[in-house]
């Protein structure tokens, strides 16, 4: 009878230790999946866009947008918009890039 009680106690301890280890593993796995999910979300937010003036690719988070076009800097945005205004004015048929 004594041996049966000792075996039951050992079984109970092993069962609860295994259950605790399983819960720790499951929590670690969920945390790891959440980190990977965050990494994928970050990479989707940093898409590259092309500057309409110099054709250089920059991250969308750092780019500037005007009139439906992307620009790498405010200087290139201003140049592009100035060129568009000059091109739209009547009597200016010459091409500034030619």
MOPAC internal coordinates of N, CA, C and O (Angstrom, degrees):
PM7 1SCF
backbone

  N    0.0000 0     0.00 0     0.00 0    0    0    0
  C    1.4520 1     0.00 0     0.00 0    1    0    0
  C    1.5257 1   110.95 1     0.00 0    2    1    0
  O    1.2310 1   120.02 1   141.01 1    3    2    1
  N    1.3175 1   117.56 1   -38.99 1    3    2    1
  C    1.4442 1   122.15 1   178.31 1    5    3    2
  C    1.5269 1   111.53 1   -61.40 1    6    5    3
  O    1.2310 1   119.88 1   137.76 1    7    6    5
  N    1.3066 1   117.83 1   -42.24 1    7    6    5
  C    1.4543 1   123.17 1  -179.77 1    9    7    6
  C    1.5348 1   111.43 1   -63.72 1   10    9    7
  O    1.2310 1   120.15 1   143.80 1   11   10    9
  N    1.3424 1   117.32 1   -36.20 1   11   10    9
  C    1.4655 1   122.11 1   178.60 1   13   11   10
  C    1.5235 1   111.16 1   -65.27 1   14   13   11
  O    1.2310 1   119.96 1   137.93 1   15   14   13
  N    1.3028 1   117.68 1   -42.07 1   15   14   13
  C    1.4743 1   121.67 1   179.63 1   17   15   14
  C    1.5340 1   109.80 1   -66.20 1   18   17   15
  O    1.2310 1   120.24 1   137.94 1   19   18   17
  N    1.3264 1   117.15 1   -42.06 1   19   18   17
  C    1.4656 1   120.48 1   178.46 1   21   19   18
  C    1.5266 1   110.39 1   -62.46 1   22   21   19
  O    1.2310 1   120.12 1   137.34 1   23   22   21
  N    1.3155 1   117.37 1   -42.66 1   23   22   21
  C    1.4693 1   120.82 1   177.99 1   25   23   22
  C    1.5261 1   111.31 1   -63.01 1   26   25   23
  O    1.2310 1   119.90 1   138.63 1   27   26   25
  N    1.3253 1   117.79 1   -41.37 1   27   26   25
  C    1.4730 1   121.42 1   178.08 1   29   27   26
  C    1.5284 1   111.18 1   -63.55 1   30   29   27
  O    1.2310 1   120.21 1   138.86 1   31   30   29
  N    1.3268 1   117.21 1   -41.14 1   31   30   29
  C    1.4615 1   120.56 1   179.27 1   33   31   30
  C    1.5313 1   109.78 1   -65.48 1   34   33   31
  O    1.2310 1   120.34 1   134.64 1   35   34   33
  N    1.3310 1   116.95 1   -45.36 1   35   34   33
  C    1.4697 1   120.54 1   178.27 1   37   35   34
  C    1.5272 1   110.26 1   -61.34 1   38   37   35
  O    1.2310 1   119.67 1   136.74 1   39   38   37
  N    1.3190 1   118.24 1   -43.26 1   39   38   37
  C    1.4625 1   121.84 1   178.33 1   41   39   38
  C    1.5268 1   111.01 1   -61.45 1   42   41   39
  O    1.2310 1   120.41 1   136.20 1   43   42   41
  N    1.3474 1   116.83 1   -43.80 1   43   42   41
  C    1.4664 1   120.60 1  -179.65 1   45   43   42
  C    1.5298 1   110.76 1   -63.32 1   46   45   43
  O    1.2310 1   120.39 1   137.02 1   47   46   45
  N    1.3424 1   116.86 1   -42.98 1   47   46   45
  C    1.4625 1   120.46 1   179.70 1   49   47   46
  C    1.5278 1   110.41 1   -63.68 1   50   49   47
  O    1.2310 1   120.44 1   134.15 1   51   50   49
  N    1.3327 1   116.76 1   -45.85 1   51   50   49
  C    1.4642 1   120.37 1   178.52 1   53   51   50
  C    1.5286 1   111.54 1   -62.88 1   54   53   51
  O    1.2310 1   120.38 1   140.21 1   55   54   53
  N    1.3329 1   116.88 1   -39.79 1   55   54   53
  C    1.4636 1   120.90 1   179.81 1   57   55   54
  C    1.5332 1   110.62 1   -62.69 1   58   57   55
  O    1.2310 1   120.29 1   131.86 1   59   58   57
  N    1.3530 1   117.05 1   -48.14 1   59   58   57
  C    1.4662 1   119.85 1  -178.65 1   61   59   58
  C    1.5275 1   111.88 1   -69.30 1   62   61   59
  O    1.2310 1   119.69 1   146.68 1   63   62   61
  N    1.3486 1   118.20 1   -33.32 1   63   62   61
  C    1.4649 1   120.88 1   176.23 1   65   63   62
  C    1.5266 1   109.80 1   -66.52 1   66   65   63
  O    1.2310 1   120.30 1   137.24 1   67   66   65
  N    1.3369 1   117.03 1   -42.76 1   67   66   65
  C    1.4623 1   120.60 1   177.35 1   69   67   66
  C    1.5200 1   111.77 1   -63.37 1   70   69   67
  O    1.2310 1   120.57 1   138.83 1   71   70   69
  N    1.3269 1   116.52 1   -41.17 1   71   70   69
  C    1.4646 1   121.15 1   178.44 1   73   71   70
  C    1.5287 1   110.44 1   -62.89 1   74   73   71
  O    1.2310 1   120.31 1   137.64 1   75   74   73
  N    1.3365 1   117.01 1   -42.36 1   75   74   73
  C    1.4650 1   121.04 1   178.66 1   77   75   74
  C    1.5337 1   110.51 1   -64.07 1   78   77   75
  O    1.2310 1   119.84 1   136.33 1   79   78   77
  N    1.3268 1   117.91 1   -43.67 1   79   78   77
  C    1.4612 1   121.26 1   177.87 1   81   79   78
  C    1.5209 1   111.53 1   -62.76 1   82   81   79
  O    1.2310 1   120.22 1   139.50 1   83   82   81
  N    1.3243 1   117.18 1   -40.50 1   83   82   81
  C    1.4699 1   120.47 1   178.48 1   85   83   82
  C    1.5294 1   110.50 1   -62.82 1   86   85   83
  O    1.2310 1   119.95 1   136.71 1   87   86   85
  N    1.3205 1   117.71 1   -43.29 1   87   86   85
  C    1.4738 1   120.84 1   179.49 1   89   87   86
  C    1.5295 1   111.02 1   -64.20 1   90   89   87
  O    1.2310 1   120.26 1   140.54 1   91   90   89
  N    1.3353 1   117.12 1   -39.46 1   91   90   89
  C    1.4643 1   120.39 1   178.15 1   93   91   90
  C    1.5277 1   110.40 1   -64.98 1   94   93   91
  O    1.2310 1   120.30 1   137.92 1   95   94   93
  N    1.3263 1   117.03 1   -42.08 1   95   94   93
  C    1.4620 1   121.08 1   178.66 1   97   95   94
  C    1.5294 1   110.91 1   -62.83 1   98   97   95
  O    1.2310 1   120.78 1   135.33 1   99   98   97
  N    1.3271 1   116.11 1   -44.67 1   99   98   97
  C    1.4629 1   120.48 1  -179.15 1  101   99   98
  C    1.5281 1   110.75 1   -62.72 1  102  101   99
  O    1.2310 1   119.97 1   137.97 1  103  102  101
  N    1.3378 1   117.66 1   -42.03 1  103  102  101
  C    1.4619 1   121.32 1   178.72 1  105  103  102
  C    1.5358 1   110.60 1   -65.34 1  106  105  103
  O    1.2310 1   119.91 1   138.21 1  107  106  105
  N    1.3384 1   117.78 1   -41.79 1  107  106  105
  C    1.4572 1   121.65 1   177.87 1  109  107  106
  C    1.5267 1   110.53 1   -61.63 1  110  109  107
  O    1.2310 1   120.94 1   137.52 1  111  110  109
  N    1.3348 1   115.81 1   -42.48 1  111  110  109
  C    1.4601 1   120.07 1  -179.05 1  113  111  110
  C    1.5306 1   110.98 1   -65.26 1  114  113  111
  O    1.2310 1   119.53 1   137.52 1  115  114  113
  N    1.3253 1   118.49 1   -42.48 1  115  114  113
  C    1.4653 1   121.77 1   178.47 1  117  115  114
  C    1.5307 1   110.88 1   -64.57 1  118  117  115
  O    1.2310 1   120.26 1   139.53 1  119  118  117
  N    1.3307 1   117.10 1   -40.47 1  119  118  117
  C    1.4659 1   119.93 1   177.66 1  121  119  118
  C    1.5185 1   111.15 1   -63.45 1  122  121  119
  O    1.2310 1   120.67 1   138.22 1  123  122  121
  N    1.3171 1   116.32 1   -41.78 1  123  122  121
  C    1.4692 1   120.58 1   179.81 1  125  123  122
  C    1.5281 1   110.65 1   -64.64 1  126  125  123
  O    1.2310 1   120.05 1   137.93 1  127  126  125
  N    1.3305 1   117.52 1   -42.07 1  127  126  125
  C    1.4672 1   120.46 1   178.05 1  129  127  126
  C    1.5207 1   110.74 1   -63.91 1  130  129  127
  O    1.2310 1   120.14 1   142.13 1  131  130  129
  N    1.3400 1   117.33 1   -37.87 1  131  130  129
  C    1.4652 1   120.67 1   178.60 1  133  131  130
  C    1.5301 1   110.44 1   -64.67 1  134  133  131
  O    1.2310 1   119.98 1   139.62 1  135  134  133
  N    1.3366 1   117.64 1   -40.38 1  135  134  133
  C    1.4693 1   120.37 1   177.82 1  137  135  134
  C    1.5202 1   111.15 1   -64.13 1  138  137  135
  O    1.2310 1   120.41 1   137.92 1  139  138  137
  N    1.3321 1   116.82 1   -42.08 1  139  138  137
  C    1.4580 1   120.15 1   178.36 1  141  139  138
  C    1.5184 1   111.09 1   -64.79 1  142  141  139
  O    1.2310 1   120.49 1   142.49 1  143  142  141
  N    1.3173 1   116.66 1   -37.51 1  143  142  141
  C    1.4669 1   121.18 1   177.89 1  145  143  142
  C    1.5221 1   110.21 1   -63.84 1  146  145  143
  O    1.2310 1   120.37 1   138.15 1  147  146  145
  N    1.3499 1   116.90 1   -41.85 1  147  146  145
  C    1.4657 1   120.63 1   178.14 1  149  147  146
  C    1.5220 1   110.74 1   -62.99 1  150  149  147
  O    1.2310 1   120.02 1   139.71 1  151  150  149
  N    1.3374 1   117.57 1   -40.29 1  151  150  149
  C    1.4656 1   120.80 1   178.16 1  153  151  150
  C    1.5160 1   111.02 1   -62.13 1  154  153  151
  O    1.2310 1   120.30 1   139.50 1  155  154  153
  N    1.3332 1   117.03 1   -40.50 1  155  154  153
  C    1.4621 1   119.82 1   179.28 1  157  155  154
  C    1.5177 1   110.21 1   -67.33 1  158  157  155
  O    1.2310 1   119.79 1   142.26 1  159  158  157
  N    1.3404 1   118.00 1   -37.74 1  159  158  157
  C    1.4568 1   120.59 1   178.47 1  161  159  158
  C    1.5266 1   110.89 1   -64.90 1  162  161  159
  O    1.2310 1   120.45 1   139.96 1  163  162  161
  N    1.3357 1   116.75 1   -40.04 1  163  162  161
  C    1.4545 1   119.93 1   179.15 1  165  163  162
  C    1.5155 1   111.90 1   -64.03 1  166  165  163
  O    1.2310 1   120.78 1   139.05 1  167  166  165
  N    1.3006 1   116.12 1   -40.95 1  167  166  165
  C    1.4588 1   118.24 1  -178.20 1  169  167  166
  C    1.5223 1   111.63 1   -68.13 1  170  169  167
  O    1.2310 1   120.03 1   150.27 1  171  170  169
  N    1.3220 1   117.56 1   -29.73 1  171  170  169
  C    1.4594 1   119.08 1   177.58 1  173  171  170
  C    1.5171 1   111.24 1   -71.62 1  174  173  171
  O    1.2310 1   119.34 1   149.71 1  175  174  173
  N    1.3438 1   118.86 1   -30.29 1  175  174  173
  C    1.4523 1   122.00 1  -179.13 1  177  175  174
  C    1.5187 1   113.23 1   -76.83 1  178  177  175
  O    1.2310 1   119.45 1   163.77 1  179  178  177
  N    1.3107 1   118.65 1   -16.23 1  179  178  177
  C    1.4539 1   122.03 1  -177.13 1  181  179  178
  C    1.5160 1   111.64 1  -107.37 1  182  181  179
  O    1.2310 1   120.33 1  -125.84 1  183  182  181
  N    1.2877 1   116.97 1    54.16 1  183  182  181
  C    1.4585 1   120.44 1   177.08 1  185  183  182
  C    1.5214 1   108.93 1   -73.52 1  186  185  183
  O    1.2310 1   121.24 1   -29.49 1  187  186  185
  N    1.3117 1   115.24 1   150.51 1  187  186  185
  C    1.4600 1   120.90 1  -179.84 1  189  187  186
  C    1.5342 1   109.46 1   -90.57 1  190  189  187
  O    1.2310 1   121.17 1   -40.45 1  191  190  189
  N    1.3200 1   115.36 1   139.55 1  191  190  189
  C    1.4667 1   121.49 1   176.37 1  193  191  190
  C    1.5253 1   108.19 1  -126.65 1  194  193  191
  O    1.2310 1   120.54 1   -22.56 1  195  194  193
  N    1.3164 1   116.57 1   157.44 1  195  194  193
  C    1.4615 1   121.84 1  -175.97 1  197  195  194
  C    1.5238 1   109.82 1  -103.05 1  198  197  195
  O    1.2310 1   121.31 1   -46.34 1  199  198  197
  N    1.3205 1   115.10 1   133.66 1  199  198  197
  C    1.4647 1   121.70 1   176.65 1  201  199  198
  C    1.5297 1   108.40 1   -67.74 1  202  201  199
  O    1.2310 1   120.60 1   -49.64 1  203  202  201
  N    1.3105 1   116.46 1   130.36 1  203  202  201
  C    1.4685 1   120.97 1  -179.01 1  205  203  202
  C    1.5300 1   111.51 1   -69.78 1  206  205  203
  O    1.2310 1   119.70 1   159.62 1  207  206  205
  N    1.3350 1   118.18 1   -20.38 1  207  206  205
  C    1.4522 1   120.69 1  -178.55 1  209  207  206
  C    1.5264 1   112.33 1   -89.07 1  210  209  207
  O    1.2310 1   120.06 1   126.78 1  211  210  209
  N    1.3517 1   117.49 1   -53.22 1  211  210  209
  C    1.4693 1   120.19 1  -172.91 1  213  211  210
  C    1.5319 1   113.24 1  -109.14 1  214  213  211
  O    1.2310 1   119.84 1   176.94 1  215  214  213
  N    1.3070 1   117.92 1    -3.06 1  215  214  213
  C    1.4622 1   124.04 1   177.14 1  217  215  214
  C    1.5361 1   113.57 1    67.81 1  218  217  215
  O    1.2310 1   119.27 1  -164.29 1  219  218  217
  N    1.3119 1   119.00 1    15.71 1  219  218  217
  C    1.4635 1   122.94 1   177.33 1  221  219  218
  C    1.5288 1   108.52 1   -81.85 1  222  221  219
  O    1.2310 1   120.58 1   -39.59 1  223  222  221
  N    1.3289 1   116.50 1   140.41 1  223  222  221
  C    1.4658 1   120.94 1   177.61 1  225  223  222
  C    1.5239 1   109.94 1   -87.18 1  226  225  223
  O    1.2310 1   120.93 1   -46.22 1  227  226  225
  N    1.3233 1   115.84 1   133.78 1  227  226  225
  C    1.4679 1   122.71 1   177.19 1  229  227  226
  C    1.5151 1   108.21 1  -134.60 1  230  229  227
  O    1.2310 1   119.77 1   -24.08 1  231  230  229
  N    1.3587 1   118.04 1   155.92 1  231  230  229
  C    1.4648 1   120.27 1   175.90 1  233  231  230
  C    1.5250 1   110.50 1   -62.64 1  234  233  231
  O    1.2310 1   121.04 1   -37.54 1  235  234  233
  N    1.3024 1   115.61 1   142.46 1  235  234  233
  C    1.4693 1   120.35 1  -177.96 1  237  235  234
  C    1.5233 1   111.46 1   -58.95 1  238  237  235
  O    1.2310 1   120.28 1   146.48 1  239  238  237
  N    1.3423 1   117.07 1   -33.52 1  239  238  237
  C    1.4605 1   120.40 1  -178.76 1  241  239  238
  C    1.5347 1   112.02 1   -66.96 1  242  241  239
  O    1.2310 1   119.85 1   156.23 1  243  242  241
  N    1.3383 1   117.90 1   -23.77 1  243  242  241
  C    1.4620 1   121.67 1   179.94 1  245  243  242
  C    1.5267 1   113.14 1  -100.14 1  246  245  243
  O    1.2310 1   120.06 1   169.62 1  247  246  245
  N    1.3125 1   117.48 1   -10.38 1  247  246  245
  C    1.4641 1   121.60 1  -176.11 1  249  247  246
  C    1.5263 1   110.88 1   -82.67 1  250  249  247
  O    1.2310 1   121.77 1   -18.16 1  251  250  249
  N    1.3216 1   114.22 1   161.84 1  251  250  249
  C    1.4659 1   121.43 1   175.58 1  253  251  250
  C    1.5175 1   108.16 1  -115.49 1  254  253  251
  O    1.2310 1   120.97 1   -31.90 1  255  254  253
  N    1.3340 1   115.74 1   148.10 1  255  254  253
  C    1.4534 1   119.97 1  -175.88 1  257  255  254
  C    1.5302 1   109.94 1  -124.26 1  258  257  255
  O    1.2310 1   121.34 1   -42.84 1  259  258  257
  N    1.3271 1   115.04 1   137.16 1  259  258  257
  C    1.4663 1   121.13 1   176.78 1  261  259  258
  C    1.5180 1   108.07 1  -152.71 1  262  261  259
  O    1.2310 1   120.78 1   -44.91 1  263  262  261
  N    1.3116 1   116.11 1   135.09 1  263  262  261
  C    1.4702 1   123.43 1   178.43 1  265  263  262
  C    1.5307 1   112.14 1    51.00 1  266  265  263
  O    1.2310 1   120.46 1  -141.26 1  267  266  265
  N    1.3240 1   116.72 1    38.74 1  267  266  265
  C    1.4626 1   121.06 1   176.61 1  269  267  266
  C    1.5122 1   114.64 1    77.47 1  270  269  267
  O    1.2310 1   119.57 1  -172.48 1  271  270  269
  N    1.3320 1   118.43 1     7.52 1  271  270  269
  C    1.4712 1   123.06 1   179.92 1  273  271  270
  C    1.5246 1   109.27 1  -116.03 1  274  273  271
  O    1.2310 1   120.82 1   -26.65 1  275  274  273
  N    1.3384 1   116.03 1   153.35 1  275  274  273
  C    1.4564 1   122.78 1   177.44 1  277  275  274
  C    1.5264 1   109.68 1  -101.54 1  278  277  275
  O    1.2310 1   120.87 1   -33.03 1  279  278  277
  N    1.3593 1   115.93 1   146.97 1  279  278  277
  C    1.4537 1   121.53 1  -179.73 1  281  279  278
  C    1.5282 1   109.49 1  -138.57 1  282  281  279
  O    1.2310 1   121.08 1   -32.28 1  283  282  281
  N    1.3449 1   115.53 1   147.72 1  283  282  281
  C    1.4623 1   120.19 1  -179.30 1  285  283  282
  C    1.5257 1   111.96 1   -80.82 1  286  285  283
  O    1.2310 1   119.98 1   158.16 1  287  286  285
  N    1.3229 1   117.64 1   -21.84 1  287  286  285
  C    1.4671 1   120.44 1  -179.65 1  289  287  286
  C    1.5264 1   109.62 1  -152.54 1  290  289  287
  O    1.2310 1   121.66 1   -13.88 1  291  290  289
  N    1.3154 1   114.43 1   166.12 1  291  290  289
  C    1.4646 1   118.53 1   178.71 1  293  291  290
  C    1.5324 1   110.79 1   -69.61 1  294  293  291
  O    1.2310 1   119.98 1   150.17 1  295  294  293
  N    1.3323 1   117.64 1   -29.83 1  295  294  293
  C    1.4708 1   120.44 1   178.51 1  297  295  294
  C    1.5275 1   110.60 1   -64.27 1  298  297  295
  O    1.2310 1   120.27 1   136.49 1  299  298  297
  N    1.3388 1   117.09 1   -43.51 1  299  298  297
  C    1.4648 1   119.92 1   179.04 1  301  299  298
  C    1.5254 1   110.93 1   -69.63 1  302  301  299
  O    1.2310 1   120.69 1   145.15 1  303  302  301
  N    1.3343 1   116.29 1   -34.85 1  303  302  301
  C    1.4684 1   119.04 1   175.70 1  305  303  302
  C    1.5132 1   110.48 1   -62.07 1  306  305  303
  O    1.2310 1   120.32 1   134.41 1  307  306  305
  N    1.3375 1   116.99 1   -45.59 1  307  306  305
  C    1.4640 1   121.13 1  -178.77 1  309  307  306
  C    1.5237 1   111.36 1   -65.01 1  310  309  307
  O    1.2310 1   120.12 1   137.51 1  311  310  309
  N    1.3397 1   117.38 1   -42.49 1  311  310  309
  C    1.4694 1   120.83 1   177.74 1  313  311  310
  C    1.5248 1   111.08 1   -60.84 1  314  313  311
  O    1.2310 1   120.89 1   134.89 1  315  314  313
  N    1.3153 1   115.91 1   -45.11 1  315  314  313
  C    1.4609 1   120.63 1  -178.49 1  317  315  314
  C    1.5269 1   110.22 1   -63.15 1  318  317  315
  O    1.2310 1   120.34 1   134.68 1  319  318  317
  N    1.3204 1   116.96 1   -45.32 1  319  318  317
  C    1.4663 1   120.18 1  -179.61 1  321  319  318
  C    1.5251 1   110.95 1   -66.59 1  322  321  319
  O    1.2310 1   120.05 1   142.56 1  323  322  321
  N    1.3244 1   117.51 1   -37.44 1  323  322  321
  C    1.4714 1   120.49 1   176.96 1  325  323  322
  C    1.5252 1   110.29 1   -63.97 1  326  325  323
  O    1.2310 1   120.72 1   136.77 1  327  326  325
  N    1.3332 1   116.24 1   -43.23 1  327  326  325
  C    1.4640 1   119.95 1   178.36 1  329  327  326
  C    1.5327 1   110.99 1   -62.32 1  330  329  327
  O    1.2310 1   120.68 1   141.24 1  331  330  329
  N    1.3098 1   116.30 1   -38.76 1  331  330  329
  C    1.4625 1   119.67 1   178.68 1  333  331  330
  C    1.5222 1   110.92 1   -65.60 1  334  333  331
  O    1.2310 1   120.47 1   139.23 1  335  334  333
  N    1.3290 1   116.70 1   -40.77 1  335  334  333
  C    1.4711 1   120.03 1   177.90 1  337  335  334
  C    1.5273 1   110.93 1   -63.88 1  338  337  335
  O    1.2310 1   120.48 1   136.72 1  339  338  337
  N    1.3367 1   116.69 1   -43.28 1  339  338  337
  C    1.4629 1   120.23 1   179.80 1  341  339  338
  C    1.5219 1   110.94 1   -65.93 1  342  341  339
  O    1.2310 1   120.53 1   143.94 1  343  342  341
  N    1.2997 1   116.59 1   -36.06 1  343  342  341
  C    1.4631 1   121.12 1  -179.67 1  345  343  342
  C    1.5289 1   110.65 1   -70.42 1  346  345  343
  O    1.2310 1   120.65 1   146.68 1  347  346  345
  N    1.3350 1   116.37 1   -33.32 1  347  346  345
  C    1.4629 1   120.67 1  -178.37 1  349  347  346
  C    1.5245 1   112.78 1   -80.42 1  350  349  347
  O    1.2310 1   119.86 1   162.37 1  351  350  349
  N    1.3340 1   117.88 1   -17.63 1  351  350  349
  C    1.4657 1   120.39 1   179.60 1  353  351  350
  C    1.5236 1   109.62 1   -70.16 1  354  353  351
  O    1.2310 1   120.28 1   -40.88 1  355  354  353
  N    1.3190 1   117.08 1   139.12 1  355  354  353
  C    1.4649 1   119.29 1   177.75 1  357  355  354
  C    1.5316 1   110.75 1   -68.34 1  358  357  355
  O    1.2310 1   121.01 1   -39.06 1  359  358  357
  N    1.3341 1   115.67 1   140.94 1  359  358  357
  C    1.4562 1   121.43 1   176.62 1  361  359  358
  C    1.5134 1   113.77 1    92.36 1  362  361  359
  O    1.2310 1   119.44 1  -179.90 1  363  362  361
  N    1.3205 1   118.68 1     0.10 1  363  362  361
  C    1.4694 1   120.00 1   178.28 1  365  363  362
  C    1.5156 1   108.07 1  -110.35 1  366  365  363
  O    1.2310 1   121.05 1   -94.55 1  367  366  365
  N    1.3314 1   115.60 1    85.45 1  367  366  365
  C    1.4641 1   121.16 1  -177.22 1  369  367  366
  C    1.5260 1   112.17 1   -91.75 1  370  369  367
  O    1.2310 1   120.11 1   167.84 1  371  370  369
  N    1.3335 1   117.39 1   -12.16 1  371  370  369
  C    1.4683 1   118.37 1  -177.08 1  373  371  370
  C    1.5408 1   110.33 1   -78.74 1  374  373  371
  O    1.2310 1   121.71 1   -32.45 1  375  374  373
  N    1.3409 1   114.34 1   147.55 1  375  374  373
  C    1.4512 1   122.17 1  -177.57 1  377  375  374
  C    1.5180 1   108.45 1   -95.06 1  378  377  375
  O    1.2310 1   118.50 1   -58.33 1  379  378  377
  N    1.3524 1   120.46 1   121.67 1  379  378  377
  C    1.4702 1   121.54 1  -177.02 1  381  379  378
  C    1.5187 1   112.17 1   -68.51 1  382  381  379
  O    1.2310 1   118.25 1   160.31 1  383  382  381
  N    1.3109 1   120.94 1   -19.69 1  383  382  381
  C    1.4604 1   123.32 1  -179.68 1  385  383  382
  C    1.5154 1   112.30 1   -91.19 1  386  385  383
  O    1.2310 1   118.94 1   173.30 1  387  386  385
  N    1.2983 1   119.63 1    -6.70 1  387  386  385
  C    1.4723 1   122.28 1  -175.47 1  389  387  386
  C    1.4946 1   111.94 1   -79.84 1  390  389  387
  O    1.2310 1   120.10 1   180.00 1  391  390  389

